Amino acid sequence: MTGSDAQLLARRRFLAAKQPTTGRSALPDRQRITTKSHETVVRALRDANRKLQ
């Protein structure tokens, strides 16, 4: 594992530890997106992934 991988893993663990058990995002309000926006992003990423395969 490289140093950047270790830093990324540490960051993910830090964010996971902050994640509330209620299912709400640990992101600050200004970084949250609506469910509709999230679905749009997921759909676009899935379409792009299909095109790469």
N, C-alpha and C positions, 0 to 999 in steps of 0.2 A: 504494500500500500504506500502510495506516494504521500508527500506532505499535504498536497492539495486535497487528495482523497480523504485523508485523516481530518482535515479541517472541515470538509463538506459533511462527513459523518458526524463530527462533533456538533456542527450547526443543526443538522437534522435531529439529533438527539435532544439538543437544547429546545428546539421548537416543539418536538413531540412532548417533552416534559411540561411545556407551558400549555399544551392543548387541553382545554377543559373536557371533563367527562360528559358534559351535556351535549356534545356534538357541535357546539358552536366553534367557529374558527378562532384560532389564537391570533390571527392577524389584526392589526389596528383597523379601526373603522374605515379609514381612508384607503386602505389597501384591499378591502373586501369587495367582491363583485357579486352581482345578483345571480340567482340560480339560472336565469335565462342567459345571462352573459357567459356563465360557466359552461352551460350546455353548448353554446355556440362555439366556444373555444375548443371544447372536447371534440365536437363534430369536425371542426376544421383540422385538428391534429390527427384524428382517425382517417380522414380523407387523404391527408398528406402522407400518412404512413402507408395507406393502401397503394398510393401511386409509387412509392419507393420500393415496394415489394415486387 
